[in-house]
Amino acid sequence: MCYQGHTIRAGWGETHPENWRPEHVRDWVTFVAEKYTFPVELQGRILDLVQGFTGAELLSLSLTDFRSRFGQVGEIVFTALQQILDISPEYEGRYTMFGKLNDKVIGNKNISTF
């Protein structure tokens, strides 16, 4: 069980985000929306916006993309994803649950660009 009783379904917590299927993305977005207590109507809108998205597609979005796609909560969703990946510069060269970071490329962006 996770925050507010949300169960990690479909293994999003056990799978690298690059490999998330649409159901992983949906479950993770639901978790983030519940964790940060987004209004119910906003949760529904966000779920509609990620309908059919894979993790690779989610990772290809920039902070600007998140802001334009998700509006007022775009930065929160973006930051939550970055926290999973631990790709902020101060963590460069460290290990995460998915391995060492130093040469990690996400989509066509090197982590040093984040």
VENMOLIN-V146581 format. One record per residue. RES is the residue in one small letter. SS is DSSP state (H for helix, E for strand, L for the rest). PHI is phi in degrees with one decimal (* if undefined). D_LAST is the distance of its C-alpha to the last C-alpha in Angstrom with 1 decimal. Layout:
res=RES ss=SS phi=PHI d_last=D_LAST
res=RES ss=SS phi=PHI d_last=D_LAST
//
This chain:
res=m ss=L phi=* d_last=30.7
res=c ss=L phi=-114.4 d_last=27.6
res=y ss=H phi=-48.9 d_last=27.2
res=q ss=H phi=53.5 d_last=30.1
res=g ss=H phi=78.2 d_last=31.8
res=h ss=L phi=-75.9 d_last=29.3
res=t ss=L phi=-85.0 d_last=29.8
res=i ss=L phi=-73.4 d_last=27.1
res=r ss=L phi=-95.3 d_last=28.6
res=a ss=L phi=58.3 d_last=27.9
res=g ss=L phi=74.7 d_last=25.9
res=w ss=H phi=-59.8 d_last=22.4
res=g ss=H phi=-79.7 d_last=22.2
res=e ss=H phi=-113.7 d_last=23.5
res=t ss=L phi=-125.3 d_last=21.6
res=h ss=L phi=-61.4 d_last=18.1
res=p ss=H phi=-53.5 d_last=16.2
res=e ss=H phi=-59.1 d_last=16.2
res=n ss=H phi=-103.5 d_last=20.0
res=w ss=L phi=-64.0 d_last=20.5
res=r ss=L phi=-88.4 d_last=23.4
res=p ss=H phi=-53.6 d_last=23.9
res=e ss=H phi=-69.4 d_last=25.8
res=h ss=H phi=-64.2 d_last=23.1
res=v ss=H phi=-59.3 d_last=20.7
res=r ss=H phi=-59.4 d_last=23.6
res=d ss=H phi=-66.5 d_last=24.4
res=w ss=H phi=-66.5 d_last=21.0
res=v ss=H phi=-61.6 d_last=20.6
res=t ss=H phi=-61.1 d_last=24.2
res=f ss=H phi=-59.3 d_last=23.3
res=v ss=H phi=-62.1 d_last=20.5
res=a ss=H phi=-61.5 d_last=22.9
res=e ss=H phi=-71.5 d_last=25.6
res=k ss=H phi=-59.7 d_last=23.7
res=y ss=L phi=-96.4 d_last=22.7
res=t ss=L phi=47.3 d_last=26.1
res=f ss=L phi=-65.0 d_last=25.1
res=p ss=L phi=-57.5 d_last=28.4
res=v ss=H phi=-54.5 d_last=30.1
res=e ss=H phi=-64.6 d_last=30.1
res=l ss=H phi=-71.6 d_last=26.4
res=q ss=H phi=-57.1 d_last=25.9
res=g ss=H phi=-62.4 d_last=28.1
res=r ss=H phi=-64.9 d_last=26.3
res=i ss=H phi=-65.2 d_last=22.9
res=l ss=H phi=-61.3 d_last=24.6
res=d ss=H phi=-62.2 d_last=26.2
res=l ss=H phi=-70.1 d_last=22.9
res=v ss=L phi=-102.8 d_last=21.5
res=q ss=L phi=-51.9 d_last=25.0
res=g ss=L phi=83.4 d_last=24.8
res=f ss=L phi=-69.4 d_last=21.1
res=t ss=L phi=-95.8 d_last=20.1
res=g ss=H phi=-62.3 d_last=17.2
res=a ss=H phi=-60.3 d_last=16.0
res=e ss=H phi=-66.8 d_last=16.3
res=l ss=H phi=-62.9 d_last=14.5
res=l ss=H phi=-67.8 d_last=11.4
res=s ss=L phi=-77.8 d_last=11.6
res=l ss=L phi=-81.9 d_last=11.2
res=s ss=L phi=-86.2 d_last=8.5
res=l ss=H phi=-58.4 d_last=8.7
res=t ss=H phi=-60.7 d_last=11.5
res=d ss=H phi=-61.6 d_last=13.1
res=f ss=H phi=-61.6 d_last=13.3
res=r ss=H phi=-63.7 d_last=14.9
res=s ss=H phi=-72.8 d_last=17.3
res=r ss=H phi=-77.0 d_last=18.2
res=f ss=H phi=-107.4 d_last=18.7
res=g ss=H phi=62.2 d_last=19.6
res=q ss=H phi=-59.0 d_last=20.1
res=v ss=H phi=-107.0 d_last=18.4
res=g ss=H phi=-56.7 d_last=15.4
res=e ss=H phi=-68.3 d_last=13.1
res=i ss=H phi=-64.5 d_last=15.1
res=v ss=H phi=-64.9 d_last=14.8
res=f ss=H phi=-58.9 d_last=11.0
res=t ss=H phi=-63.4 d_last=10.9
res=a ss=H phi=-61.2 d_last=13.7
res=l ss=H phi=-67.4 d_last=12.0
res=q ss=H phi=-62.7 d_last=9.1
res=q ss=H phi=-65.1 d_last=12.1
res=i ss=H phi=-63.6 d_last=13.9
res=l ss=H phi=-83.0 d_last=11.5
res=d ss=L phi=52.3 d_last=10.9
res=i ss=L phi=-105.0 d_last=7.6
res=s ss=L phi=-67.1 d_last=6.8
res=p ss=H phi=-53.5 d_last=7.7
res=e ss=H phi=-67.5 d_last=11.2
res=y ss=H phi=-100.6 d_last=11.8
res=e ss=L phi=-56.7 d_last=11.1
res=g ss=L phi=86.8 d_last=14.5
res=r ss=L phi=-90.7 d_last=15.8
res=y ss=E phi=-100.2 d_last=17.3
res=t ss=E phi=-117.2 d_last=16.6
res=m ss=L phi=-66.1 d_last=19.2
res=f ss=L phi=-107.4 d_last=17.9
res=g ss=E phi=114.2 d_last=18.1
res=k ss=E phi=-72.7 d_last=16.5
res=l ss=L phi=-93.7 d_last=12.8
res=n ss=L phi=-48.8 d_last=12.9
res=d ss=L phi=-111.9 d_last=13.2
res=k ss=L phi=-68.5 d_last=11.7
res=v ss=E phi=-115.6 d_last=10.8
res=i ss=E phi=-114.8 d_last=10.1
res=g ss=L phi=60.8 d_last=12.2
res=n ss=L phi=-107.8 d_last=11.9
res=k ss=E phi=-114.8 d_last=8.2
res=n ss=E phi=-76.5 d_last=7.8
res=i ss=H phi=-60.4 d_last=5.6
res=s ss=H phi=-67.3 d_last=5.5
res=t ss=H phi=-85.6 d_last=3.8
res=f ss=L phi=-82.2 d_last=0.0
//
